[in-house]
């Protein structure tokens, strides 16, 4: 099939009887359909820009998992993994299918996991052409030969225009994202935010890989150097996962979701990148900036009449995004696999400004901080937030982790022991004071610290090389090439010891309060990996 030749496929097995189905359209054809339907505009870079509507981000309270024979005794049920009745799912599915039977549809066959031993075949059924373009960008694209006998093991059904009736359908409100492991369906409705499409599948993998394959799934980015050694970057949104892993001197494996297999190799789940573009500039992030071209999909950005994007304008949302196929980045690993992980970076945007810009963690500290998954919200990002607020997301990705965090931490600890990997805590947040007083850590400094680790210049561990932080107990280096010495000591950047320690103790108390829900599952060694000093 030529990349620009329209094609169709039968969806009768899903209950969809009509033939207004556009199958396996190229990004060019999808781009054209979006423009013809008035659903988006073309930016001056050639990228397509759309608005996702009411929702410009995920809606964690509207994410459900069907509680059935497969999931009942394995899922970590609660506010993150919310149970949904099988009968309610079946009824809602039928309503969504009836709705889609009246719509023109876009279908894509694709897959996740670059390691063939873990490959998941996926069929994505979309109401909107730009949602299908997102699927083209973000999942791995099969060859023509692979499509001949393609058998999807999971299906994503995406109906942004369908609104649920909460009282009848069992949802919280009109939008929903529901995983059904028995029927192997991710059912999404009432929201146009494209991130729900990929996160549904990756949440499924975060259950399947540990339970069925004894393989660790990770919400992280990864790259590999010329020496063949892989670096892994964990971090929540806005901490720098995509930025720091996209480095012209190293080959990018992937920017968000990976598995660590039993052969000590890391493999990308995805076929593309989904990057935040708030305050994006060609000078600071040239690789990402250059990837925004024909084929890329910009979300919720503000453009002028000439199609020029104002990346600093957050009037629609602070969560402005772009998706693009990984081949838009010049320096990528093909295939998206990396061997011999030697360094793991936990990225946190500490808005309190008290964590060291980089510190080396012991195994117990690494397990503690992995389970904690700390970053911070800053004033203005959410209604009512007027000062920094601690934010904890277990395993740096709790909304996507169906199992108890201790399971993933246990698997990571085992991988660390087997591979001899070093773990580093990197503060990409504030220095010289909290948000509103201090300044954001310079990207150039953070890159210099990470490069020093990867080059072996911070790999030694001795009393002369490091200082043990008096509050957090982590080992912070005394010097680093390319970084002023005073920057390496957060206390020194404050010029007010009393204010610094008061704020530091405030954060340690938040750590301990958050960790209470994990104490029953954590060993004494892991518990001792947290801050040991208390505020009075």
Secondary structure, 3 states (H helix, E strand, C coil): CCCCCCCCCCCHHHCCCCCCEEECCCHHHHHHHHHHCCCEEECCCCCEEECCCCCCCCCHHHEEEECCCCCCCCCCECCCEEEECHHHHHHHHHHHHHHHCCCCEEEEEEEECCCHHHCEEEEEEECCHHHHHHHHHHCECCCHHHHHCCCCCEEEEEECCCCCCHHHHCCCCCCEEEEECCCCEEEEECCCCCHHHHHHHHHHHHHHHHHHHCCEEEEEEEEECCCCCEEEEEECCCCCHHHHHCCCCCEEEECCEEEECCCCEEEECCCEEEEECCCCCCCCCHHHHHHCCCCCEEECCEECCCCCEECCCCCCCCCCEEEEEHHHCCCECCCCEEECEEEEEEEECCCCCCCCCEEEECHHHHHHHHHHCEEEECCCCCCCCCCCEEEECHHHCHHHCCCCHHHHHHHHHHHHHHHCCEEEEEECCEECCCCCCCEECCHHHHHHHHHHHHCCCCCCCCCCCEEECCCCCCEEECCECCECHHHHCHHHHHCCHHHHHHHHHHHHHHHHHHHHHHHHHCCHHHHCCCCCCCCC
